[in-house]
Amino acid sequence: METTKVLNTKELPFCKGCGHHLIAQNTAKAIEDLGIHVLDVIFVTDIGCHGIIDKSLNTHTVHGLHGRSVALGAGISMGLPPHKKVIVFIGDGGATIGLQHILEAARLNVNLTVVVHNNFLYGMTGGQLSGLTPKGFNTIITPNGSPYGEHDICAIVHAAGANYVSRVIGIGDYSETIKKALTTPGFSLVEVMEICPSYGVKFNPKRKLQEIVEAANKPIKTWTNNREPFQFAERKTVSNLFDKTPVIEPLHKEKKLNKQIQVVLSGSAGEGVQLAANILCKAAVKHGYNITQKGTYPVTVGVGFSNAEVNISPDEILFHGLSNPEYVIVTSQDGLDFSKGTIKQMQPHQWLLIDNSLPIPETNAQVLSFDFRGKGAKNAVLASLFFFARLSDIIETDTLKSILEEMGMHEKFPFTIIEQELNELTLKQ
Ligand code: SF4
């Protein structure tokens, strides 16, 4: 990606006059002025109007559960070298829900910048009060003014040990404050005071932002500490967690794929779906491709479906989401139930490989049935990879076989039967 622009659009998705526009623009300006590459930036957001910024960003983005973005961001930051900038956008509602996460990240002084969009209410759900709603501020459930005192998030985060904390009025250019937060090692937080035109102004029609902030006795100022930023003990010997990632040497085989494709493995939990996806990824890497793998399964990891999405590409993969898989491989009824919707959308140039005990679902894809489960429930998904390899010609069955041997999984695997079936398949073709 060549762009140095953080925002990919001037049309941000917020209501007219919403201060979230300015937060996004000021943060973008700070990053660009500092010359930080957009792919060195990871924005973490969560539920709330602020979180719909994701699609407008050219950086990496991660969207989490309500109030959990600081915990997510802290975890991401802990696994990355310090030149990567993890920035959390969170609302006052999320900051209330996840206050303990914020305090822990400040206490540990994790390298992280949190920008609190404090418009004094939950905007996305209609204007309810949060823990940062000033006393006396009207919300939909306190139309005569909140009777409760609010948290002073800057004061408590500073007390918890953050190296840089600043409160600004969210009007005009405050990018210098965000720059300072981004360049201070350790935990930083900027609380941007704003007012939601759709609910805050509606419920408090005659009040100005500045006056609300002053009445709440919230000083516009900066607090600092000078503590050591968080470091894993093992960072003394390892510069980042990726250093521990095993290196797979490519086999220097000819690459047959000239564009990114997506492969879905859908089966049952406990039947090795994620492991098989991992083996597929290793094989693809051995053939010189880039890969991503994403697993989805219920919290009860031993029952129900298990689904793996694998991207394989000759080029760098910048988006790993699933949109339109070229191959869907289904090995059990659980997998079929889970992937039915995706399969229904498939088109004639795409392939469904399905266990022959299952009904053929509605689809326009080309369908091939094989006896995957006949190799044993635990071998079904692995077996399907050999049929995928033969059909797609992207990886070789020998590569899969060598990986199973390296992993010590070859002795119980029915290679002979599979080779026989693949030979018959070749003859039929
Ligand atoms: S509802 Fe309020 S906070 Fe949400 S986008 Fe609209 S103005 Fe902004």
Boltz pocket constraint, residues with backbone or C-beta under 6 A from the ligand:
constraints:
  - pocket:
      binder: B
      contacts: [[A, 13], [A, 14], [A, 15], [A, 16], [A, 17], [A, 18], [A, 19], [A, 20], [A, 49], [A, 119], [A, 123], [A, 124], [A, 195], [A, 196], [A, 197], [A, 198], [A, 199]]
      max_distance: 6.0
